[in-house]
């Protein structure tokens, strides 16, 4: 696999070194927090990020990082339903960026 990924043709979880369960789900660990994602949503987000200009993508990533850090600091259980939806979406955005850059292996939950 060549990183950074610029083309999503023939990319799947297996090619990325991500082991999924029978339902196509996997987990990531961030500062002791475990989050589940599906292969489908990850690949869709990666495709979406590649379709956006770099400057816009970088701005979205900075916002996602701030939201993830704030959510981790506050604690997922103390987030409202709306905050939780935003937190979950931003985890996906952040992790998809890590995968596109090839920096995702360290975050995969064992």
C-alpha positions in Angstrom: 0.0 0.0 0.0 1.3 3.4 -1.0 0.6 6.3 1.4 -0.8 8.9 1.3 -3.7 7.3 -0.4 -4.9 9.3 -3.4 -7.2 6.8 -5.1 -9.8 4.6 -3.5 -9.9 2.0 -6.2 -9.6 -1.5 -4.9 -9.2 -0.3 -1.3 -10.8 -2.3 1.5 -10.2 -2.9 5.2 -8.0 -5.9 4.5 -5.8 -3.9 2.1 -5.4 -1.3 4.9 -4.4 -3.9 7.5 -7.7 -3.6 9.4 -9.2 -6.8 10.7 -13.0 -6.6 10.8 -15.5 -8.9 12.5 -18.2 -10.8 10.5 -20.4 -7.7 10.3 -17.5 -5.6 8.9 -16.9 -3.7 12.1 -13.6 -2.9 14.0 -12.6 -0.8 17.0 -10.0 1.9 17.5 -8.5 3.1 20.8 -7.8 6.7 21.5 -6.4 7.7 24.9 -8.1 4.7 26.6 -11.4 5.3 24.8 -12.6 2.5 22.5 -14.8 3.4 19.5 -16.4 1.1 17.0 -16.5 1.8 13.3 -17.7 -0.1 10.2 -15.6 -0.7 7.1 -18.3 0.8 5.0 -18.5 4.2 6.9 -14.7 4.4 6.9 -14.3 3.8 3.2 -17.1 6.3 2.5 -15.5 9.0 4.6 -12.1 8.4 3.0 -13.7 8.8 -0.4 -15.4 12.0 0.7 -12.2 13.4 2.1 -10.4 12.8 -1.2 -13.1 14.6 -3.1 -12.6 17.8 -1.0 -9.9 20.4 -1.7 -6.9 20.1 0.6 -7.4 23.5 2.3 -11.0 22.7 3.1 -10.0 19.2 4.3 -7.3 20.6 6.6 -9.8 23.0 8.1 -12.3 20.2 8.7 -9.6 18.0 10.2 -8.5 20.8 12.6 -12.1 21.2 13.8 -12.6 17.4 14.1 -9.4 17.2 16.2 -10.6 19.9 18.6 -14.0 18.3 18.9 -12.5 14.8 19.6 -10.1 16.2 22.2 -12.9 18.2 23.9 -15.2 15.1 23.9 -12.5 12.9 25.4 -11.7 15.5 28.0 -15.4 15.9 29.0 -16.1 12.2 28.8 -18.4 10.5 26.4 -21.0 9.6 29.1 -21.4 13.3 29.9 -22.1 14.4 26.3 -25.7 15.2 25.3 -27.2 13.2 22.4 -26.4 16.0 19.9 -22.8 16.3 21.2 -22.4 12.6 21.0 -23.5 12.5 17.4 -21.0 15.3 16.6 -18.3 13.5 18.6 -18.8 10.2 16.8 -18.8 11.9 13.3 -15.6 13.7 14.2 -13.9 10.5 15.4 -14.7 9.1 11.9 -13.3 12.1 10.1 -10.1 12.1 12.2 -9.5 8.4 11.8 -10.2 8.4 8.1 -7.5 11.1 7.8 -5.1 8.9 9.7 -5.8 6.0 7.4 -5.3 8.1 4.3 -1.9 9.1 5.6 -1.0 5.5 6.7 -0.9 6.5 10.4 -3.8 4.3 11.6 -2.2 1.1 12.8 -1.3 2.4 16.2 -5.0 3.3 16.9 -6.4 -0.1 16.0 -7.8 -1.9 19.1 -6.3 -5.3 19.6 
